[in-house]
Amino acid sequence: MASNNHPTGGFCGRTRREFLWQAGGGFAGLALAGLLDQDGFLDRQAVAADGSTPWQNPLAPKPPHFAPRAKNVIFLFMYGGPSHIDTFDYKPAMKGRDNQTIAVKTFGRGGHKNEGRIVEPRWNFKQYGECGKWVSDLFPHLAQHVDDMAFLHSMTADSPIHGSAMLMMNSGRILSGFPCLGSWVNYGLGSENQNLPGFVVMLDPTGGPISGAKNWSSGFMPATYQGTTFRTQGAPILDLKPRDGMTRAAQRELLDALHAQNVEHASIRPGNSDLQARIASYELAYKMQESAPEATDFGQETADTQKLYGLDDPRKKDFGTKCLLARRLVERGVRFIQVYSGGAHNDDNWDAHSDIEKNHNYHAYNTDQPIAALLQDLKQRDMLKDTLVVWGGEFGRQPTAEYAKGTGRDHNSYGFTMWMAGGGLKGGVSVGTTDELGSAAVDQPMHVKRLHATILNQMGLDPNKLSYFYSGLDQKLVGVEHIEPIHEIIA
């Protein structure tokens, strides 16, 4: 007779041990537990696979290397590559030079080029805040928060191709198979909550980015550290509901059976860490069935708060919902949250190869107010000081046109802009510059690894000491060479 609730999904009577365990609905296990308790077996501490090291939940909170300035990270990923010279990197020297052919070295999807046709920025720039930061008209709401933001204008990366550049920004490598930033943070610090994942990813409704789940993979680390995708409509997490309409009571019985199975197996094979990890996974899923829907329920949010995030505007609602959910997840102890703007290919994301105006007007409108609302909401709740907000894409865009006609820009990994806010960073500061056209970083070039080092540093982790032993090496997010955080923006 098949047993749907058997922890291994097997059949009663497959082995003598299973027959004895399942006989009478598992009632015989009570006698076994009593005998084991008399022998003092139940007082034993769970151990790891070596049979001696105490077993620990891999997501249990861990002490940082030093006092952290930030507790959580919200990474707002503008997939496709927003144009820095049309957003935050003001280039007045380009004014009046539209369609001029100039000598400039570029490298993107179109390959290596030595000259190109200038595409003048299509938006006006104005100065904002006490710092007098120049911001384009694309971001009228975000422009009001420049005094809380630290701008990095000389970012560089190793690849101008989406797939490898995405992996670089997320994992520090252009090749797949390495843990992502969120995985490293949770590996280093564990999770503050036991009811939700420590690493959450929210995707664009048009689909995921190129390279897919590699962008939130735990690589060679245990799957415990990989990102969990959250949805803003329907069930927050797919496949979380119990199979075949299993009741909560039945799930609890299943967990109890797993715990009992762990006791039984431990008497035969000490150090059954695989089973212990499996139990921890089921326990988390059991708790998430209540916690995940509660976190995504905005019923307790005021109408003013929902309007602040733009939920009353159909165009802004999706990204606004994700930004508001990010704040709620931070409140509930989720360590690392990544929110994607743009998905799939071409104009479904910020990849403006043909018409920069149409593309950037669309995506900036969808995200400007929600991101500004997130900064405002965190700050008024006194949470911005503990929450590190990161904005950017996998690279920037070229100052010259990609094609003979049109205003599209090709990829630019030689120099682009990102910004960070909160989490112990200075506000109203700008570091690094690109040349007068924005084609390459010329002052204080900052590799993506320095961005990663800064994030780890603010979370209380030494980027040059945080390592995971794999394939005979102490692997690090920032690589083998010593990498310094960007000290100029640290308060």
Order of alpha helices (4+ residues) and beta strands (2+ residues): alpha-alpha-beta-beta-beta-beta-beta-beta-alpha-alpha-beta-beta-alpha-alpha-alpha-alpha-beta-alpha-beta-beta-beta-beta-beta-beta-beta-beta-alpha-beta-beta
